[in-house]
Amino acid sequence: HSISIIMRNIVVILISVSLIIATLVNSESGQQDTFELIKVELAQAACVKFEILTKIESSVFNDVDSAQGSAVIAADGRFNVVIGSDQYLYDSKHLYTYSKINNQVIVETPNDSGVIVGEISFITNIDKWYSTQVVDKNSKYRLLLKNSSLAGMDMPDSMTVYVTESSRSFDSLAFFDINEDRNVIQFLCQILVSVCTEELFEPSFPDSVDIVRF
């Protein structure tokens, strides 16, 4: 029972959502909780790096499928995400989806790549897609998709965000997919740096790879 391409695409979206969430500062509240402090810090970062662990907990197969990964997200929307042996690279012009198993790279343009690149392009506008509810201040938050029609486009209709108060960082994201499997993204490490290395967003794949363009 392996992690499907669709689910991995969702992982890419949610990693990006983590940074998107960081740009939302509640100006109406005089008190900032841990979640608000995380938002401010990530919003001011030119580059964010994550080490992650993704899990799919299947009640049908009674097993857990997991994969380690990493993500680098620049303030201008570029990203380089690796999940297991797959890679998702966006250089502001094209989205590259690399499958090592298939030895294939799918290349899409922003206009053709749909909601994945579209969502990442709207880093400062997560409130257009999700509303936020406080479940447990400084610990747990609920995000609800405002437009239910997007749920069919690899956008979870809801997800839960957990934060760690002591380190002021994301702990995990959790949501249920269309198969009713629980998907969890654990953030093992979070680093904010002043600049992203440009080479990280330059496509570099094996010479033998099969390139498919859309």
Secondary structure, 3 states (H helix, E strand, C coil): CCCCHHHHHHHHHHHHHHHHHCCCCCCCCCCCCHHHHHHHHHHCCCEEEEEEEEEEEECCCCEEEEEEEEEEEECCCCEEEEECCEEEEECCCCEEEEECCCCEEEEECCCCCCHHHHHHHCHHHHHHCEEEEEEECCCEEEEEECCHHHHHCCCCCEEEEEEECCCCEEEEEEEECCCCCEEEEEEEEEEEECCCCHHHHCCCCCCCCEEEEC
